[in-house]
């Protein structure tokens, strides 16, 4: 196995370990923002929220 391939695999594994809780946190933050955020009609980028 190449050292470059091994380094890429370690990098991807570390990125996933950081990324998955970050994605969960971002989703929770987005839900809280859409529910309690300043815009009354939901975010325009993600469609209109539930009414």
PQR file of N, CA, C, O and H, with PARSE charges and radii, in Angstrom:
ATOM      1  N   UNK A   1       0.852  -1.197   0.000 -0.4000 1.5000
ATOM      2  CA  UNK A   1       0.000   0.000   0.000 -0.0000 2.0000
ATOM      3  C   UNK A   1       0.890   1.251   0.000  0.5500 1.7000
ATOM      4  O   UNK A   1       1.868   1.341   0.742 -0.5500 1.4000
ATOM      5  N   UNK A   2       0.529   2.180  -0.829 -0.4000 1.5000
ATOM      6  CA  UNK A   2       1.271   3.445  -0.894 -0.0000 2.0000
ATOM      7  C   UNK A   2       1.132   4.224   0.407  0.5500 1.7000
ATOM      8  O   UNK A   2       0.130   4.116   1.114 -0.5500 1.4000
ATOM      9  H   UNK A   2      -0.265   2.107  -1.432  0.4000 1.0000
ATOM     10  N   UNK A   3       2.147   5.001   0.701 -0.4000 1.5000
ATOM     11  CA  UNK A   3       2.031   5.917   1.837 -0.0000 2.0000
ATOM     12  C   UNK A   3       1.005   7.004   1.513  0.5500 1.7000
ATOM     13  O   UNK A   3       0.301   7.481   2.403 -0.5500 1.4000
ATOM     14  H   UNK A   3       2.961   5.089   0.126  0.4000 1.0000
ATOM     15  N   UNK A   4       0.922   7.393   0.241 -0.4000 1.5000
ATOM     16  CA  UNK A   4      -0.022   8.438  -0.163 -0.0000 2.0000
ATOM     17  C   UNK A   4      -1.465   7.944  -0.016  0.5500 1.7000
ATOM     18  O   UNK A   4      -2.338   8.673   0.455 -0.5500 1.4000
ATOM     19  H   UNK A   4       1.493   7.006  -0.482  0.4000 1.0000
ATOM     20  N   UNK A   5      -1.698   6.698  -0.427 -0.4000 1.5000
ATOM     21  CA  UNK A   5      -3.041   6.126  -0.309 -0.0000 2.0000
ATOM     22  C   UNK A   5      -3.431   5.981   1.160  0.5500 1.7000
ATOM     23  O   UNK A   5      -4.566   6.268   1.542 -0.5500 1.4000
ATOM     24  H   UNK A   5      -0.989   6.106  -0.810  0.4000 1.0000
ATOM     25  N   UNK A   6      -2.472   5.530   1.983 -0.4000 1.5000
ATOM     26  CA  UNK A   6      -2.735   5.383   3.415 -0.0000 2.0000
ATOM     27  C   UNK A   6      -3.033   6.733   4.048  0.5500 1.7000
ATOM     28  O   UNK A   6      -3.940   6.856   4.871 -0.5500 1.4000
ATOM     29  H   UNK A   6      -1.550   5.298   1.672  0.4000 1.0000
ATOM     30  N   UNK A   7      -2.252   7.759   3.654 -0.4000 1.5000
ATOM     31  CA  UNK A   7      -2.482   9.098   4.195 -0.0000 2.0000
ATOM     32  C   UNK A   7      -3.854   9.619   3.781  0.5500 1.7000
ATOM     33  O   UNK A   7      -4.554  10.250   4.573 -0.5500 1.4000
ATOM     34  H   UNK A   7      -1.515   7.659   2.986  0.4000 1.0000
ATOM     35  N   UNK A   8      -4.233   9.348   2.526 -0.4000 1.5000
ATOM     36  CA  UNK A   8      -5.554   9.794   2.059 -0.0000 2.0000
ATOM     37  C   UNK A   8      -6.666   9.080   2.821  0.5500 1.7000
ATOM     38  O   UNK A   8      -7.681   9.690   3.158 -0.5500 1.4000
ATOM     39  H   UNK A   8      -3.664   8.836   1.882  0.4000 1.0000
ATOM     40  N   UNK A   9      -6.475   7.769   3.097 -0.4000 1.5000
ATOM     41  CA  UNK A   9      -7.495   7.022   3.835 -0.0000 2.0000
ATOM     42  C   UNK A   9      -7.629   7.548   5.269  0.5500 1.7000
ATOM     43  O   UNK A   9      -8.737   7.696   5.785 -0.5500 1.4000
ATOM     44  H   UNK A   9      -5.651   7.273   2.823  0.4000 1.0000
ATOM     45  N   UNK A  10      -6.495   7.824   5.899 -0.4000 1.5000
ATOM     46  CA  UNK A  10      -6.530   8.375   7.262 -0.0000 2.0000
ATOM     47  C   UNK A  10      -7.190   9.752   7.264  0.5500 1.7000
ATOM     48  O   UNK A  10      -7.971  10.083   8.156 -0.5500 1.4000
ATOM     49  H   UNK A  10      -5.595   7.703   5.481  0.4000 1.0000
ATOM     50  N   UNK A  11      -6.862  10.538   6.255 -0.4000 1.5000
ATOM     51  CA  UNK A  11      -7.437  11.880   6.157 -0.0000 2.0000
ATOM     52  C   UNK A  11      -8.949  11.806   5.974  0.5500 1.7000
ATOM     53  O   UNK A  11      -9.688  12.563   6.603 -0.5500 1.4000
ATOM     54  H   UNK A  11      -6.227  10.269   5.531  0.4000 1.0000
ATOM     55  N   UNK A  12      -9.413  10.896   5.110 -0.4000 1.5000
ATOM     56  CA  UNK A  12     -10.847  10.751   4.868 -0.0000 2.0000
ATOM     57  C   UNK A  12     -11.553  10.237   6.129  0.5500 1.7000
ATOM     58  O   UNK A  12     -12.650  10.689   6.458 -0.5500 1.4000
ATOM     59  H   UNK A  12      -8.813  10.282   4.599  0.4000 1.0000
ATOM     60  N   UNK A  13     -10.919   9.293   6.832 -0.4000 1.5000
ATOM     61  CA  UNK A  13     -11.522   8.766   8.059 -0.0000 2.0000
ATOM     62  C   UNK A  13     -11.626   9.863   9.121  0.5500 1.7000
ATOM     63  O   UNK A  13     -12.649   9.984   9.795 -0.5500 1.4000
ATOM     64  H   UNK A  13     -10.027   8.927   6.566  0.4000 1.0000
ATOM     65  N   UNK A  14     -10.572  10.655   9.266 -0.4000 1.5000
ATOM     66  CA  UNK A  14     -10.609  11.750  10.241 -0.0000 2.0000
ATOM     67  C   UNK A  14     -11.651  12.791   9.840  0.5500 1.7000
ATOM     68  O   UNK A  14     -12.344  13.350  10.691 -0.5500 1.4000
ATOM     69  H   UNK A  14      -9.742  10.556   8.718  0.4000 1.0000
ATOM     70  N   UNK A  15     -11.755  13.049   8.518 -0.4000 1.5000
ATOM     71  CA  UNK A  15     -12.734  14.031   8.039 -0.0000 2.0000
ATOM     72  C   UNK A  15     -14.153  13.546   8.331  0.5500 1.7000
ATOM     73  O   UNK A  15     -15.020  14.328   8.720 -0.5500 1.4000
ATOM     74  H   UNK A  15     -11.193  12.595   7.827  0.4000 1.0000
ATOM     75  N   UNK A  16     -14.380  12.226   8.135 -0.4000 1.5000
ATOM     76  CA  UNK A  16     -15.713  11.693   8.422 -0.0000 2.0000
ATOM     77  C   UNK A  16     -16.020  11.744   9.915  0.5500 1.7000
ATOM     78  O   UNK A  16     -17.148  12.040  10.310 -0.5500 1.4000
ATOM     79  H   UNK A  16     -13.675  11.591   7.819  0.4000 1.0000
ATOM     80  N   UNK A  17     -15.019  11.456  10.744 -0.4000 1.5000
ATOM     81  CA  UNK A  17     -15.235  11.504  12.192 -0.0000 2.0000
ATOM     82  C   UNK A  17     -15.596  12.918  12.641  0.5500 1.7000
ATOM     83  O   UNK A  17     -16.408  13.106  13.547 -0.5500 1.4000
ATOM     84  H   UNK A  17     -14.103  11.216  10.423  0.4000 1.0000
ATOM     85  N   UNK A  18     -14.986  13.904  11.998 -0.4000 1.5000
ATOM     86  CA  UNK A  18     -15.317  15.286  12.332 -0.0000 2.0000
ATOM     87  C   UNK A  18     -16.633  15.682  11.678  0.5500 1.7000
ATOM     88  O   UNK A  18     -17.413  16.448  12.243 -0.5500 1.4000
ATOM     89  H   UNK A  18     -14.326  13.752  11.262  0.4000 1.0000
ATOM     90  N   UNK A  19     -16.875  15.148  10.474 -0.4000 1.5000
ATOM     91  CA  UNK A  19     -17.966  15.640   9.644 -0.0000 2.0000
ATOM     92  C   UNK A  19     -19.323  15.163  10.122  0.5500 1.7000
ATOM     93  O   UNK A  19     -20.289  15.924  10.076 -0.5500 1.4000
ATOM     94  H   UNK A  19     -16.241  14.525  10.015  0.4000 1.0000
ATOM     95  N   UNK A  20     -19.422  13.909  10.587 -0.4000 1.5000
ATOM     96  CA  UNK A  20     -20.745  13.364  10.899 -0.0000 2.0000
ATOM     97  C   UNK A  20     -21.381  14.074  12.106  0.5500 1.7000
ATOM     98  O   UNK A  20     -22.544  14.468  12.010 -0.5500 1.4000
ATOM     99  H   UNK A  20     -18.636  13.291  10.624  0.4000 1.0000
ATOM    100  N   UNK A  21     -20.671  14.261  13.249 -0.4000 1.5000
ATOM    101  CA  UNK A  21     -21.295  15.061  14.316 -0.0000 2.0000
ATOM    102  C   UNK A  21     -21.515  16.510  13.898  0.5500 1.7000
ATOM    103  O   UNK A  21     -22.476  17.143  14.334 -0.5500 1.4000
ATOM    104  H   UNK A  21     -19.726  13.941  13.327  0.4000 1.0000
ATOM    105  N   UNK A  22     -20.634  17.035  13.058 -0.4000 1.5000
ATOM    106  CA  UNK A  22     -20.815  18.400  12.573 -0.0000 2.0000
ATOM    107  C   UNK A  22     -22.079  18.523  11.736  0.5500 1.7000
ATOM    108  O   UNK A  22     -22.788  19.526  11.821 -0.5500 1.4000
ATOM    109  H   UNK A  22     -19.853  16.520  12.703  0.4000 1.0000
ATOM    110  N   UNK A  23     -22.367  17.500  10.920 -0.4000 1.5000
ATOM    111  CA  UNK A  23     -23.578  17.527  10.099 -0.0000 2.0000
ATOM    112  C   UNK A  23     -24.826  17.418  10.978  0.5500 1.7000
ATOM    113  O   UNK A  23     -25.833  18.077  10.721 -0.5500 1.4000
ATOM    114  H   UNK A  23     -21.791  16.685  10.851  0.4000 1.0000
ATOM    115  N   UNK A  24     -24.750  16.585  12.011 -0.4000 1.5000
ATOM    116  CA  UNK A  24     -25.881  16.454  12.933 -0.0000 2.0000
ATOM    117  C   UNK A  24     -26.116  17.769  13.664  0.5500 1.7000
ATOM    118  O   UNK A  24     -27.253  18.212  13.824 -0.5500 1.4000
ATOM    119  H   UNK A  24     -23.931  16.050  12.219  0.4000 1.0000
ATOM    120  N   UNK A  25     -25.021  18.384  14.105 -0.4000 1.5000
ATOM    121  CA  UNK A  25     -25.126  19.660  14.807 -0.0000 2.0000
ATOM    122  C   UNK A  25     -25.677  20.743  13.878  0.5500 1.7000
ATOM    123  O   UNK A  25     -26.500  21.559  14.293 -0.5500 1.4000
ATOM    124  H   UNK A  25     -24.097  18.024  13.975  0.4000 1.0000
ATOM    125  N   UNK A  26     -25.222  20.751  12.621 -0.4000 1.5000
ATOM    126  CA  UNK A  26     -25.706  21.741  11.660 -0.0000 2.0000
ATOM    127  C   UNK A  26     -27.190  21.531  11.372  0.5500 1.7000
ATOM    128  O   UNK A  26     -27.933  22.501  11.220 -0.5500 1.4000
ATOM    129  H   UNK A  26     -24.553  20.088  12.285  0.4000 1.0000
ATOM    130  N   UNK A  27     -27.629  20.275  11.297 -0.4000 1.5000
ATOM    131  CA  UNK A  27     -29.047  20.004  11.047 -0.0000 2.0000
ATOM    132  C   UNK A  27     -29.902  20.466  12.228  0.5500 1.7000
ATOM    133  O   UNK A  27     -30.970  21.047  12.036 -0.5500 1.4000
ATOM    134  H   UNK A  27     -27.025  19.487  11.421  0.4000 1.0000
ATOM    135  N   UNK A  28     -29.426  20.204  13.452 -0.4000 1.5000
ATOM    136  CA  UNK A  28     -30.169  20.651  14.628 -0.0000 2.0000
ATOM    137  C   UNK A  28     -30.213  22.175  14.690  0.5500 1.7000
ATOM    138  O   UNK A  28     -31.243  22.768  15.011 -0.5500 1.4000
ATOM    139  H   UNK A  28     -28.558  19.732  13.608  0.4000 1.0000
ATOM    140  N   UNK A  29     -29.078  22.795  14.378 -0.4000 1.5000
ATOM    141  CA  UNK A  29     -29.021  24.251  14.380 -0.0000 2.0000
ATOM    142  C   UNK A  29     -29.956  24.837  13.326  0.5500 1.7000
ATOM    143  O   UNK A  29     -30.608  25.856  13.554 -0.5500 1.4000
ATOM    144  H   UNK A  29     -28.241  22.313  14.117  0.4000 1.0000
ATOM    145  N   UNK A  30     -30.012  24.173  12.163 -0.4000 1.5000
ATOM    146  CA  UNK A  30     -30.890  24.639  11.090 -0.0000 2.0000
ATOM    147  C   UNK A  30     -32.355  24.517  11.498  0.5500 1.7000
ATOM    148  O   UNK A  30     -33.159  25.404  11.208 -0.5500 1.4000
ATOM    149  H   UNK A  30     -29.482  23.345  11.978  0.4000 1.0000
ATOM    150  N   UNK A  31     -32.705  23.413  12.175 -0.4000 1.5000
ATOM    151  CA  UNK A  31     -34.088  23.252  12.625 -0.0000 2.0000
ATOM    152  C   UNK A  31     -34.455  24.327  13.642  0.5500 1.7000
ATOM    153  O   UNK A  31     -35.534  24.916  13.573 -0.5500 1.4000
ATOM    154  H   UNK A  31     -32.052  22.693  12.411  0.4000 1.0000
ATOM    155  N   UNK A  32     -33.540  24.579  14.595 -0.4000 1.5000
ATOM    156  CA  UNK A  32     -33.801  25.618  15.593 -0.0000 2.0000
ATOM    157  C   UNK A  32     -33.894  26.984  14.925  0.5500 1.7000
ATOM    158  O   UNK A  32     -34.736  27.804  15.291 -0.5500 1.4000
ATOM    159  H   UNK A  32     -32.663  24.101  14.650  0.4000 1.0000
ATOM    160  N   UNK A  33     -33.018  27.228  13.934 -0.4000 1.5000
ATOM    161  CA  UNK A  33     -33.022  28.519  13.240 -0.0000 2.0000
ATOM    162  C   UNK A  33     -34.306  28.708  12.468  0.5500 1.7000
ATOM    163  O   UNK A  33     -34.871  29.801  12.451 -0.5500 1.4000
ATOM    164  H   UNK A  33     -32.334  26.562  13.637  0.4000 1.0000
ATOM    165  N   UNK A  34     -34.785  27.623  11.813 -0.4000 1.5000
ATOM    166  CA  UNK A  34     -36.011  27.750  11.034 -0.0000 2.0000
ATOM    167  C   UNK A  34     -37.220  27.932  11.933  0.5500 1.7000
ATOM    168  O   UNK A  34     -38.189  28.588  11.551 -0.5500 1.4000
ATOM    169  H   UNK A  34     -34.327  26.734  11.827  0.4000 1.0000
ATOM    170  N   UNK A  35     -37.166  27.351  13.134 -0.4000 1.5000
ATOM    171  CA  UNK A  35     -38.325  27.473  14.018 -0.0000 2.0000
ATOM    172  C   UNK A  35     -38.318  28.813  14.756  0.5500 1.7000
ATOM    173  O   UNK A  35     -39.357  29.460  14.890 -0.5500 1.4000
ATOM    174  H   UNK A  35     -36.378  26.818  13.444  0.4000 1.0000
ATOM    175  N   UNK A  36     -37.131  29.228  15.236 -0.4000 1.5000
ATOM    176  CA  UNK A  36     -37.075  30.425  16.086 -0.0000 2.0000
ATOM    177  C   UNK A  36     -36.298  31.572  15.449  0.5500 1.7000
ATOM    178  O   UNK A  36     -36.006  32.571  16.106 -0.5500 1.4000
ATOM    179  H   UNK A  36     -36.287  28.703  15.127  0.4000 1.0000
ATOM    180  N   UNK A  37     -35.966  31.426  14.172 -0.4000 1.5000
ATOM    181  CA  UNK A  37     -35.132  32.428  13.520 -0.0000 2.0000
ATOM    182  C   UNK A  37     -35.878  33.725  13.256  0.5500 1.7000
ATOM    183  O   UNK A  37     -37.082  33.803  13.503 -0.5500 1.4000
ATOM    184  H   UNK A  37     -36.204  30.614  13.638  0.4000 1.0000
ATOM    185  N   UNK A  38     -35.185  34.745  12.760 -0.4000 1.5000
ATOM    186  CA  UNK A  38     -35.799  36.056  12.555 -0.0000 2.0000
ATOM    187  C   UNK A  38     -36.759  36.101  11.380  0.5500 1.7000
ATOM    188  O   UNK A  38     -37.658  36.942  11.359 -0.5500 1.4000
ATOM    189  H   UNK A  38     -34.208  34.681  12.560  0.4000 1.0000
ATOM    190  N   UNK A  39     -36.594  35.209  10.392 -0.4000 1.5000
ATOM    191  CA  UNK A  39     -37.452  35.270   9.204 -0.0000 2.0000
ATOM    192  C   UNK A  39     -38.743  34.518   9.480  0.5500 1.7000
ATOM    193  O   UNK A  39     -38.699  33.335   9.818 -0.5500 1.4000
ATOM    194  H   UNK A  39     -35.864  34.526  10.409  0.4000 1.0000
ATOM    195  N   UNK A  40     -39.899  35.177   9.345 -0.4000 1.5000
ATOM    196  CA  UNK A  40     -41.152  34.539   9.778 -0.0000 2.0000
ATOM    197  C   UNK A  40     -41.647  33.462   8.828  0.5500 1.7000
ATOM    198  O   UNK A  40     -42.497  32.665   9.222 -0.5500 1.4000
ATOM    199  H   UNK A  40     -39.934  36.137   9.070  0.4000 1.0000
ATOM    200  N   UNK A  41     -41.156  33.400   7.595 -0.4000 1.5000
ATOM    201  CA  UNK A  41     -41.707  32.476   6.604 -0.0000 2.0000
ATOM    202  C   UNK A  41     -40.735  31.353   6.276  0.5500 1.7000
ATOM    203  O   UNK A  41     -40.828  30.759   5.202 -0.5500 1.4000
ATOM    204  H   UNK A  41     -40.465  34.048   7.275  0.4000 1.0000
ATOM    205  N   UNK A  42     -39.800  31.048   7.180 -0.4000 1.5000
ATOM    206  CA  UNK A  42     -38.827  30.009   6.879 -0.0000 2.0000
ATOM    207  C   UNK A  42     -37.721  30.569   5.997  0.5500 1.7000
ATOM    208  O   UNK A  42     -37.796  31.708   5.538 -0.5500 1.4000
ATOM    209  H   UNK A  42     -39.725  31.531   8.052  0.4000 1.0000
ATOM    210  N   UNK A  43     -36.709  29.768   5.767 -0.4000 1.5000
ATOM    211  CA  UNK A  43     -35.577  30.240   4.985 -0.0000 2.0000
ATOM    212  C   UNK A  43     -35.877  30.146   3.505  0.5500 1.7000
ATOM    213  O   UNK A  43     -36.382  29.121   3.048 -0.5500 1.4000
ATOM    214  H   UNK A  43     -36.648  28.842   6.140  0.4000 1.0000
ATOM    215  N   UNK A  44     -35.582  31.180   2.747 -0.4000 1.5000
ATOM    216  CA  UNK A  44     -35.846  31.129   1.305 -0.0000 2.0000
ATOM    217  C   UNK A  44     -34.984  30.108   0.576  0.5500 1.7000
ATOM    218  O   UNK A  44     -35.393  29.604  -0.470 -0.5500 1.4000
ATOM    219  H   UNK A  44     -35.172  32.012   3.118  0.4000 1.0000
ATOM    220  N   UNK A  45     -33.785  29.784   1.103 -0.4000 1.5000
ATOM    221  CA  UNK A  45     -32.911  28.838   0.405 -0.0000 2.0000
ATOM    222  C   UNK A  45     -33.418  27.415   0.540  0.5500 1.7000
ATOM    223  O   UNK A  45     -33.214  26.597  -0.357 -0.5500 1.4000
ATOM    224  H   UNK A  45     -33.452  30.193   1.952  0.4000 1.0000
ATOM    225  N   UNK A  46     -34.080  27.109   1.655 -0.4000 1.5000
ATOM    226  CA  UNK A  46     -34.488  25.729   1.925 -0.0000 2.0000
ATOM    227  C   UNK A  46     -35.992  25.564   1.781  0.5500 1.7000
ATOM    228  O   UNK A  46     -36.567  24.632   2.343 -0.5500 1.4000
ATOM    229  H   UNK A  46     -34.246  27.774   2.383  0.4000 1.0000
ATOM    230  N   UNK A  47     -36.625  26.440   1.051 -0.4000 1.5000
ATOM    231  CA  UNK A  47     -38.078  26.345   0.912 -0.0000 2.0000
ATOM    232  C   UNK A  47     -38.778  26.965   2.104  0.5500 1.7000
ATOM    233  O   UNK A  47     -38.143  27.462   3.034 -0.5500 1.4000
ATOM    234  H   UNK A  47     -36.158  27.197   0.594  0.4000 1.0000
ATOM    235  N   UNK A  48     -40.073  26.925   2.058 -0.4000 1.5000
ATOM    236  CA  UNK A  48     -40.845  27.469   3.159 -0.0000 2.0000
ATOM    237  C   UNK A  48     -40.983  26.409   4.242  0.5500 1.7000
ATOM    238  O   UNK A  48     -41.194  25.232   3.951 -0.5500 1.4000
ATOM    239  H   UNK A  48     -40.589  26.521   1.303  0.4000 1.0000
ATOM    240  N   UNK A  49     -40.862  26.834   5.484 -0.4000 1.5000
ATOM    241  CA  UNK A  49     -40.980  25.892   6.597 -0.0000 2.0000
ATOM    242  C   UNK A  49     -42.412  25.413   6.760  0.5500 1.7000
ATOM    243  O   UNK A  49     -43.292  25.779   5.981 -0.5500 1.4000
ATOM    244  H   UNK A  49     -40.690  27.790   5.721  0.4000 1.0000
ATOM    245  N   UNK A  50     -42.639  24.594   7.779 -0.4000 1.5000
ATOM    246  CA  UNK A  50     -44.008  24.135   8.046 -0.0000 2.0000
ATOM    247  C   UNK A  50     -44.846  25.291   8.550  0.5500 1.7000
ATOM    248  O   UNK A  50     -44.361  26.181   9.248 -0.5500 1.4000
ATOM    249  H   UNK A  50     -41.925  24.297   8.412  0.4000 1.0000
ATOM    250  N   UNK A  51     -46.126  25.254   8.177 -0.4000 1.5000
ATOM    251  CA  UNK A  51     -47.004  26.322   8.651 -0.0000 2.0000
ATOM    252  C   UNK A  51     -48.161  25.717   9.416  0.5500 1.7000
ATOM    253  O   UNK A  51     -49.025  26.444   9.906 -0.5500 1.4000
ATOM    254  H   UNK A  51     -46.520  24.530   7.610  0.4000 1.0000
TER
END
